[in-house]
Amino acid sequence: MSGKRIARLAVVAAALAAAPAVHAASAPVTGGVFTSVNQAVDGTGKCMNGNPLVNCNLYAGKPYVWLNGGPTGNKLGPDGKFFFAVLAPGGQQDPNDGGAKNLSDDFDSYKNRTFTVTNGEVSGYTGTHDFDSGAGTGPRLPNRLAPLLRLYPFADTGNQGGVYIMAVCSIGPTGAAYPVDPKKCKYDAFKAPFADSTPPVCILASTGKNSAGATYIQVLVQDPYGPSDSGSGIELIRIDQLLNATLTYSPDPWFVGTMSPIVITATKTDPRYSSFLKLTVTNVAGLSTTCDPEVPGVKPRKLSGPLNRRGGR
């Protein structure tokens, strides 16, 4: 585990040490919980066994696992606030942050994994994981499907079979019933191998002038995946050098572990000089790619950098 993730865990552990040891009064989860794929976002072929739209149990890779928000049949309840966590199998299961088997808290706290359930279905989410609202209004990836919430990112399981446990826990009408009693949560097992041998790609996608007449370049970065590479998603975009330009990102924020493309637009600030951008993109597996697109100009100016750009957490 990397030093930064150990540091995050230390912060979580310190926060838990200051919190009451007793579990808050939360209601037991009713209805069913299970995982599925989202074919409109990730494409087909990501469920290797089971019904891909209802209850897949073997995935092509970790990033393709989504919390199914509750079609009519599973009626998740009670209405209110819930959070999810991905756990390693074996021993005592504890979905609270800092739990020995918790693989999600390496990346974010339960607050970023908290969502709302109304009438048995996921109805709202404002964190940085991909969310498909089913209503076509966002905030993350609206594709007018049943409500779906991407579980990724989470750390690798120690189980050689690639087995994980998804936990879903109720934290009351306002989210105040935390920490939870693990016995009141519901769990669903799935299997997802992890194999990422391909570094991210970095492509100069376009150049042009915006409505104000300023020259810009657009750089597309993405972590590729395919039949032999499950992908791990983008973790860090580091701006190594920046000359005579301002940067914007789309989407902004982007989430750690995203498999979708991120477009970086560098807009020239002084038309008399060159614009230059050098960046390094690193995926969750630690593989990196460096690229340095340039827009021609009159003469060079002093470079600045580096800057780190991380996804939302």
TORMILO-855642 format. One record per residue: chain; x, y, z of N, C-alpha, C in turn. Coordinates in steps of 0.05 Angstrom, whole numbers, plus 5000, padded with zeros to 4 digits. Layout:
# TORMILO-855642
unit_n_east_n_north_n_up_ca_east_ca_north_ca_up_c_east_c_north_c_up
A_X_Y_Z_X_Y_Z_X_Y_Z
...
//
This chain:
# TORMILO-855642
unit_n_east_n_north_n_up_ca_east_ca_north_ca_up_c_east_c_north_c_up
A_5017_4976_5000_5000_5000_5000_5018_5025_5000
A_5011_5045_4984_5028_5069_4982_5027_5086_5007
A_5048_5103_5010_5050_5119_5034_5026_5138_5038
A_5017_5149_5015_4995_5168_5018_4969_5154_5027
A_4965_5129_5019_4942_5115_5028_4944_5107_5057
A_4969_5100_5066_4973_5095_5094_4967_5120_5110
A_4976_5143_5100_4971_5168_5114_4941_5173_5116
A_4925_5167_5095_4896_5171_5096_4884_5153_5117
A_4894_5128_5118_4883_5109_5137_4889_5119_5166
A_4913_5131_5169_4920_5141_5196_4901_5163_5204
A_4894_5181_5185_4874_5202_5191_4848_5190_5199
A_4839_5170_5184_4813_5157_5190_4814_5145_5218
A_4837_5131_5224_4839_5117_5250_4839_5138_5273
A_4852_5161_5269_4852_5181_5289_4824_5192_5294
A_4809_5196_5272_4782_5206_5275_4764_5186_5290
A_4768_5161_5284_4752_5140_5298_4759_5138_5327
A_4785_5143_5333_4793_5141_5361_4780_5163_5378
A_4774_5185_5365_4760_5207_5380_4730_5204_5381
A_4719_5185_5365_4690_5182_5363_4681_5162_5385
A_4655_5163_5392_4645_5144_5412_4648_5115_5402
A_4654_5097_5420_4658_5069_5413_4632_5055_5407
A_4610_5065_5418_4584_5052_5414_4573_5057_5386
A_4557_5039_5376_4544_5043_5350_4520_5061_5354
A_4516_5078_5334_4492_5096_5334_4467_5079_5329
A_4444_5090_5337_4419_5076_5333_4410_5078_5305
A_4415_5057_5289_4406_5057_5261_4388_5033_5257
A_4371_5035_5237_4352_5014_5231_4365_4993_5213
A_4356_4968_5217_4366_4946_5199_4358_4952_5170
A_4376_4945_5151_4370_4948_5123_4350_4926_5114
A_4330_4935_5100_4310_4916_5090_4312_4915_5059
A_4299_4895_5048_4301_4891_5019_4327_4878_5011
A_4333_4879_4985_4357_4866_4975_4378_4885_4966
A_4403_4877_4967_4426_4893_4957_4441_4874_4938
A_4450_4885_4915_4466_4869_4897_4480_4888_4877
A_4499_4877_4863_4514_4893_4844_4506_4886_4816
A_4513_4904_4797_4507_4900_4769_4527_4916_4752
A_4525_4913_4726_4541_4929_4708_4524_4953_4698
A_4538_4972_4685_4524_4994_4672_4534_4994_4643
A_4519_4980_4625_4528_4976_4598_4528_5003_4582
A_4511_5021_4589_4510_5047_4574_4535_5063_4579
A_4549_5059_4602_4572_5074_4609_4598_5059_4602
A_4599_5033_4610_4624_5017_4607_4624_4999_4583
A_4601_4996_4569_4600_4978_4546_4592_4950_4555
A_4588_4933_4536_4580_4905_4541_4604_4887_4547
A_4598_4863_4557_4619_4844_4562_4633_4847_4588
A_4624_4864_4606_4637_4867_4632_4627_4848_4653
A_4604_4836_4649_4594_4815_4668_4601_4788_4656
A_4617_4773_4670_4627_4747_4660_4610_4724_4670
A_4593_4728_4690_4575_4707_4700_4552_4720_4715
A_4528_4710_4710_4504_4721_4723_4489_4739_4704
A_4467_4750_4714_4451_4769_4698_4464_4796_4700
A_4474_4807_4678_4488_4833_4679_4472_4856_4690
A_4446_4856_4686_4429_4879_4693_4416_4876_4720
A_4417_4852_4732_4403_4847_4757_4422_4839_4779
A_4439_4819_4775_4456_4810_4796_4480_4795_4785
A_4499_4811_4773_4524_4799_4764_4541_4790_4788
A_4556_4768_4785_4573_4760_4807_4603_4756_4799
A_4609_4759_4773_4637_4758_4763_4641_4780_4743
A_4659_4798_4748_4664_4822_4731_4691_4820_4717
A_4692_4834_4694_4717_4834_4679_4739_4850_4694
A_4732_4867_4712_4751_4883_4727_4737_4898_4749
A_4752_4908_4768_4741_4923_4791_4725_4947_4783
A_4734_4963_4763_4719_4988_4758_4691_4985_4747
A_4683_4960_4740_4657_4957_4726_4635_4949_4745
A_4639_4950_4771_4619_4941_4790_4603_4965_4800
A_4576_4964_4797_4559_4985_4805_4539_4975_4826
A_4532_4992_4845_4510_4986_4863_4484_4990_4848
A_4469_4969_4846_4442_4971_4834_4424_4985_4853
A_4411_5006_4843_4396_5024_4861_4369_5014_4870
A_4360_4991_4860_4336_4980_4871_4312_4981_4853
A_4311_4964_4832_4287_4961_4817_4265_4951_4835
A_4241_4950_4824_4217_4944_4841_4221_4919_4858
A_4236_4900_4849_4238_4874_4863_4253_4875_4889
A_4272_4893_4893_4289_4891_4917_4282_4911_4939
A_4269_4933_4933_4257_4950_4953_4276_4956_4977
A_4298_4969_4971_4317_4976_4992_4304_4996_5012
A_4309_4991_5038_4296_5008_5058_4311_5006_5084
A_4303_5023_5104_4282_5044_5102_4291_5068_5087
A_4273_5085_5078_4280_5109_5064_4298_5126_5082
A_4317_5140_5069_4335_5157_5084_4363_5155_5073
A_4383_5159_5090_4411_5159_5082_4424_5132_5086
A_4441_5124_5066_4455_5099_5067_4484_5105_5059
A_4502_5087_5066_4529_5088_5054_4537_5059_5045
A_4556_5058_5027_4566_5031_5018_4596_5030_5024
A_4605_5006_5027_4634_5000_5030_4640_4974_5017
A_4664_4971_5006_4673_4946_4995_4693_4934_5015
A_4689_4908_5022_4704_4895_5043_4719_4871_5031
A_4740_4863_5044_4753_4838_5038_4739_4816_5053
A_4736_4792_5042_4722_4771_5056_4738_4759_5079
A_4724_4745_5096_4737_4731_5118_4737_4746_5144
A_4732_4732_5166_4732_4744_5192_4709_4763_5197
A_4712_4779_5218_4691_4798_5225_4688_4820_5205
A_4664_4824_5194_4660_4845_5174_4652_4871_5189
A_4666_4893_5183_4659_4919_5194_4661_4940_5172
A_4638_4950_5163_4638_4969_5141_4645_4998_5149
A_4646_5003_5176_4654_5030_5185_4682_5036_5176
A_4688_5062_5172_4715_5070_5165_4735_5061_5187
A_4757_5051_5178_4777_5041_5197_4775_5012_5203
A_4754_4999_5193_4751_4970_5196_4773_4955_5183
A_4782_4933_5195_4806_4918_5185_4802_4909_5156
A_4777_4902_5148_4772_4891_5122_4762_4912_5102
A_4760_4937_5111_4748_4958_5093_4768_4966_5072
A_4761_4962_5047_4778_4969_5024_4771_4996_5011
A_4748_5007_5019_4739_5033_5008_4752_5056_5022
A_4757_5054_5048_4767_5077_5063_4797_5083_5057
A_4810_5067_5040_4836_5075_5030_4834_5100_5012
A_4810_5105_5001_4807_5126_4981_4789_5149_4991
A_4768_5143_5007_4750_5164_5016_4736_5155_5041
A_4722_5173_5053_4707_5167_5078_4679_5158_5070
A_4665_5148_5090_4637_5139_5086_4620_5162_5076
A_4627_5187_5084_4610_5210_5076_4610_5214_5045
A_4632_5207_5032_4633_5209_5003_4619_5185_4990
A_4612_5165_5005_4598_5141_4995_4569_5140_5006
A_4559_5163_5015_4532_5165_5026_4513_5173_5004
A_4490_5159_5003_4469_5165_4983_4442_5164_4996
A_4422_5173_4981_4395_5175_4991_4377_5154_4978
A_4360_5141_4993_4340_5122_4983_4312_5133_4987
A_4296_5132_4966_4268_5141_4968_4251_5120_4954
A_4230_5111_4967_4212_5090_4956_4228_5066_4946
A_4248_5058_4961_4262_5033_4956_4284_5035_4935
A_4289_5059_4924_4310_5062_4903_4329_5085_4910
A_4353_5083_4900_4372_5105_4902_4361_5129_4888
A_4359_5151_4902_4346_5175_4891_4365_5199_4890
A_4388_5198_4904_4405_5221_4904_4433_5214_4914
A_4453_5229_4902_4481_5225_4910_4496_5250_4901
A_4514_5260_4918_4528_5285_4912_4558_5282_4915
A_4568_5257_4919_4597_5253_4922_4611_5251_4895
A_4635_5239_4895_4652_5239_4871_4653_5212_4856
A_4639_5192_4866_4636_5168_4850_4617_5172_4827
A_4620_5157_4806_4601_5159_4783_4573_5152_4792
A_4554_5169_4786_4526_5165_4793_4509_5168_4768
A_4493_5147_4762_4474_5148_4740_4446_5151_4752
A_4435_5175_4751_4411_5181_4766_4386_5168_4754
A_4387_5160_4729_4364_5149_4716_4344_5170_4707
A_4349_5195_4713_4330_5217_4706_4341_5234_4684
A_4366_5230_4676_4377_5246_4655_4386_5274_4663
A_4390_5277_4690_4397_5304_4700_4423_5304_4716
A_4437_5282_4718_4463_5281_4732_4461_5274_4761
A_4482_5280_4777_4503_5299_4769_4527_5287_4755
A_4529_5260_4753_4554_5249_4743_4551_5239_4714
A_4537_5217_4710_4534_5205_4683_4505_5198_4678
A_4488_5217_4672_4460_5210_4668_4455_5196_4642
A_4446_5171_4643_4441_5156_4619_4412_5144_4618
A_4395_5154_4636_4367_5147_4637_4363_5117_4641
A_4380_5105_4658_4377_5077_4666_4366_5077_4694
A_4363_5052_4705_4357_5050_4733_4379_5063_4749
A_4374_5074_4772_4395_5088_4788_4418_5069_4794
A_4442_5077_4788_4466_5061_4792_4488_5078_4803
A_4505_5067_4820_4526_5081_4833_4552_5064_4832
A_4573_5075_4820_4598_5059_4817_4612_5056_4843
A_4620_5032_4850_4634_5026_4876_4663_5035_4875
A_4675_5034_4852_4704_5040_4849_4710_5070_4855
A_4732_5077_4867_4755_5059_4873_4754_5046_4900
A_4767_5023_4901_4772_5009_4927_4797_4992_4923
A_4810_4986_4946_4836_4972_4945_4832_4943_4937
A_4854_4930_4930_4854_4901_4923_4848_4884_4947
A_4833_4863_4943_4828_4843_4964_4853_4826_4968
A_4856_4815_4991_4878_4796_4996_4871_4768_4988
A_4846_4764_4979_4836_4738_4971_4846_4733_4942
A_4860_4711_4938_4871_4705_4912_4850_4699_4891
A_4826_4693_4899_4804_4689_4881_4792_4715_4871
A_4801_4738_4881_4790_4763_4873_4761_4768_4884
A_4755_4758_4908_4729_4760_4919_4727_4785_4937
A_4704_4799_4934_4699_4823_4949_4671_4821_4961
A_4666_4837_4982_4639_4839_4994_4630_4867_4994
A_4607_4872_4982_4595_4899_4983_4577_4901_5008
A_4581_4921_5024_4564_4926_5047_4547_4951_5042
A_4521_4950_5049_4503_4973_5047_4490_4977_5074
A_4493_5001_5086_4484_5006_5113_4466_5031_5115
A_4446_5030_5131_4428_5052_5136_4440_5070_5158
A_4440_5096_5154_4449_5114_5175_4427_5135_5181
A_4402_5127_5178_4380_5143_5188_4370_5164_5168
A_4349_5179_5175_4337_5199_5157_4356_5221_5150
A_4375_5229_5167_4392_5251_5162_4422_5243_5159
A_4428_5218_5163_4455_5209_5161_4471_5210_5187
A_4457_5215_5209_4470_5219_5235_4475_5193_5250
A_4463_5171_5241_4465_5145_5255_4490_5130_5247
A_4513_5142_5253_4539_5130_5247_4557_5133_5271
A_4574_5113_5277_4579_5088_5263_4556_5068_5266
A_4556_5048_5248_4534_5030_5247_4541_5003_5261
A_4520_4989_5268_4524_4961_5277_4525_4943_5252
A_4548_4930_5247_4551_4914_5223_4529_4894_5219
A_4517_4884_5240_4495_4864_5238_4470_4876_5225
A_4468_4902_5225_4444_4914_5213_4447_4921_5183
A_4471_4917_5173_4477_4922_5144_4470_4897_5128
A_4469_4901_5101_4466_4878_5083_4490_4876_5065
A_4496_4852_5056_4520_4846_5042_4515_4830_5017
A_4533_4834_4997_4531_4819_4972_4560_4813_4962
A_4566_4788_4956_4593_4781_4947_4595_4783_4916
A_4618_4790_4907_4624_4789_4878_4653_4784_4874
A_4660_4777_4850_4688_4771_4843_4697_4789_4820
A_4721_4800_4823_4731_4819_4802_4761_4817_4801
A_4773_4805_4780_4802_4804_4778_4814_4832_4774
A_4839_4834_4781_4853_4860_4777_4877_4855_4759
A_4878_4867_4736_4900_4864_4718_4903_4889_4701
A_4922_4906_4707_4927_4930_4691_4956_4932_4684
A_4962_4926_4660_4990_4926_4651_4995_4949_4630
A_4975_4965_4625_4977_4986_4605_4975_5014_4618
A_4995_5031_4613_4994_5058_4625_4973_5075_4611
A_4966_5098_4623_4946_5115_4611_4956_5126_4584
A_4936_5135_4568_4943_5148_4543_4939_5178_4546
A_4954_5192_4530_4953_5222_4530_4954_5231_4501
A_4932_5243_4491_4929_5250_4463_4923_5279_4460
A_4937_5292_4441_4930_5319_4433_4905_5317_4415
A_4882_5324_4427_4857_5319_4413_4850_5340_4393
A_4855_5366_4400_4848_5387_4381_4862_5413_4389
A_4863_5431_4369_4872_5459_4374_4853_5477_4360
A_4853_5502_4368_4834_5521_4355_4833_5547_4370
A_4813_5563_4365_4809_5589_4378_4781_5589_4391
A_4779_5599_4415_4753_5601_4428_4737_5626_4419
A_4714_5630_4431_4697_5652_4423_4710_5679_4427
A_4729_5681_4445_4743_5706_4451_4768_5710_4433
A_4773_5690_4415_4796_5692_4397_4822_5681_4409
A_4821_5669_4433_4845_5659_4445_4851_5630_4435
A_4876_5625_4429_4884_5599_4420_4884_5579_4443
A_4876_5554_4437_4876_5534_4458_4884_5507_4446
A_4892_5489_4464_4896_5461_4457_4879_5445_4476
A_4870_5421_4467_4856_5403_4484_4870_5376_4484
A_4877_5367_4508_4891_5341_4512_4872_5322_4525
A_4869_5298_4514_4852_5278_4525_4869_5257_4539
A_4863_5251_4564_4876_5230_4579_4856_5209_4587
A_4864_5183_4587_4846_5162_4594_4863_5137_4600
A_4853_5120_4618_4866_5094_4623_4852_5073_4606
A_4866_5061_4587_4853_5042_4569_4847_5016_4582
A_4828_5001_4571_4822_4975_4580_4812_4958_4557
A_4814_4932_4560_4806_4914_4538_4804_4886_4548
A_4803_4866_4530_4799_4838_4538_4821_4828_4557
A_4846_4837_4555_4868_4827_4572_4877_4848_4592
A_4863_4870_4595_4871_4891_4613_4846_4904_4625
A_4842_4899_4651_4818_4908_4663_4818_4938_4668
A_4841_4951_4666_4843_4979_4672_4841_4985_4702
A_4852_5007_4711_4849_5014_4739_4840_5042_4743
A_4839_5058_4721_4829_5085_4723_4850_5105_4730
A_4845_5131_4724_4864_5152_4729_4864_5159_4759
A_4888_5163_4770_4890_5171_4798_4901_5200_4801
A_4921_5207_4784_4934_5233_4788_4941_5244_4760
A_4936_5270_4757_4945_5285_4734_4964_5307_4745
A_4990_5304_4739_5010_5322_4749_5018_5341_4726
A_5016_5367_4731_5025_5387_4711_5054_5392_4717
A_5072_5382_4700_5101_5385_4704_5111_5412_4696
A_5101_5423_4674_5109_5449_4664_5085_5463_4651
A_5083_5488_4655_5061_5504_4643_5071_5531_4634
A_5067_5537_4609_5077_5562_4597_5054_5578_4585
A_5050_5602_4594_5032_5621_4581_5004_5609_4575
A_4992_5596_4595_4966_5584_4590_4952_5580_4617
A_4925_5579_4615_4908_5572_4638_4895_5545_4631
A_4889_5529_4652_4879_5502_4648_4850_5500_4659
A_4834_5484_4644_4808_5475_4654_4806_5446_4649
A_4789_5432_4664_4785_5403_4662_4756_5397_4657
A_4751_5376_4642_4724_5367_4637_4724_5336_4637
A_4709_5324_4656_4693_5337_4677_4709_5348_4699
A_4698_5366_4715_4710_5378_4737_4690_5381_4760
A_4692_5365_4782_4715_5347_4787_4712_5321_4772
A_4734_5307_4769_4734_5279_4760_4741_5262_4784
A_4732_5237_4783_4736_5220_4807_4759_5201_4803
A_4773_5196_4825_4796_5177_4824_4786_5149_4815
A_4799_5138_4796_4791_5112_4785_4773_5114_4760
A_4769_5139_4750_4751_5142_4727_4763_5127_4703
A_4745_5113_4689_4753_5100_4664_4745_5117_4640
A_4731_5139_4645_4722_5156_4623_4744_5176_4616
A_4743_5187_4592_4764_5207_4584_4761_5233_4600
A_4784_5245_4606_4785_5271_4618_4798_5290_4597
A_4785_5312_4591_4795_5331_4572_4807_5355_4587
A_4832_5361_4581_4846_5384_4593_4849_5405_4572
A_4838_5429_4576_4841_5451_4557_4861_5471_4568
A_4882_5476_4552_4901_5497_4558_4897_5520_4539
A_4889_5543_4551_4883_5567_4535_4905_5587_4538
A_4915_5597_4515_4938_5616_4514_4929_5642_4527
A_4946_5653_4544_4940_5679_4558_4952_5703_4543
A_4976_5700_4531_4988_5722_4516_4993_5713_4487
A_4979_5724_4468_4980_5714_4440_5008_5718_4427
A_5025_5734_4440_5051_5739_4428_5071_5716_4432
A_5065_5698_4451_5084_5678_4458_5073_5650_4455
A_5092_5630_4455_5083_5602_4454_5069_5594_4479
A_5052_5574_4476_5039_5561_4499_5050_5532_4500
A_5056_5523_4524_5068_5496_4527_5056_5483_4552
A_5050_5457_4549_5040_5442_4572_5053_5415_4572
A_5065_5408_4595_5077_5382_4599_5063_5369_4623
A_5053_5345_4620_5038_5333_4642_5045_5303_4644
A_5042_5292_4668_5045_5264_4673_5019_5253_4685
A_5009_5232_4672_4984_5220_4681_4990_5192_4693
A_4980_5187_4717_4985_5162_4731_4959_5148_4737
A_4958_5122_4733_4933_5107_4739_4935_5095_4767
A_4913_5083_4776_4912_5072_4804_4933_5050_4808
A_4940_5036_4786_4960_5015_4788_4989_5026_4789
A_4992_5052_4787_5018_5064_4789_5033_5067_4763
A_5020_5062_4740_5033_5065_4714_5029_5093_4704
A_5049_5105_4691_5049_5133_4684_5055_5137_4655
A_5045_5159_4644_5051_5169_4617_5056_5199_4618
A_5077_5208_4604_5083_5237_4603_5079_5247_4574
A_5066_5270_4571_5064_5281_4544_5068_5311_4546
A_5076_5324_4524_5083_5352_4524_5075_5366_4498
A_5049_5369_4494_5039_5383_4470_5046_5413_4471
A_5049_5425_4448_5057_5453_4446_5041_5467_4424
A_5034_5492_4429_5022_5509_4409_5043_5529_4400
A_5049_5531_4374_5070_5549_4365_5064_5578_4371
A_5085_5593_4376_5082_5622_4382_5106_5637_4371
A_5112_5660_4383_5134_5676_4373_5160_5670_4386
A_5161_5670_4413_5186_5664_4427_5179_5653_4455
A_5197_5637_4467_5190_5623_4492_5191_5642_4516
A_5177_5633_4536_5177_5647_4562_5183_5627_4584
A_5188_5636_4608_5196_5619_4630_5173_5600_4637
A_5180_5574_4642_5161_5554_4649_5156_5554_4679
A_5132_5546_4686_5125_5542_4714_5116_5513_4719
A_5118_5503_4743_5109_5476_4750_5127_5465_4771
A_5121_5440_4782_5098_5424_4775_5073_5430_4792
A_5050_5421_4783_5025_5423_4797_5012_5395_4797
A_5000_5387_4819_4986_5362_4820_4956_5366_4818
A_4943_5350_4803_4914_5352_4800_4902_5325_4806
A_4888_5322_4829_4877_5296_4836_4847_5297_4831
A_4836_5273_4828_4807_5271_4825_4793_5276_4851
A_4767_5279_4850_4750_5283_4873_4751_5259_4891
A_4748_5263_4917_4748_5240_4937_4725_5243_4956
//
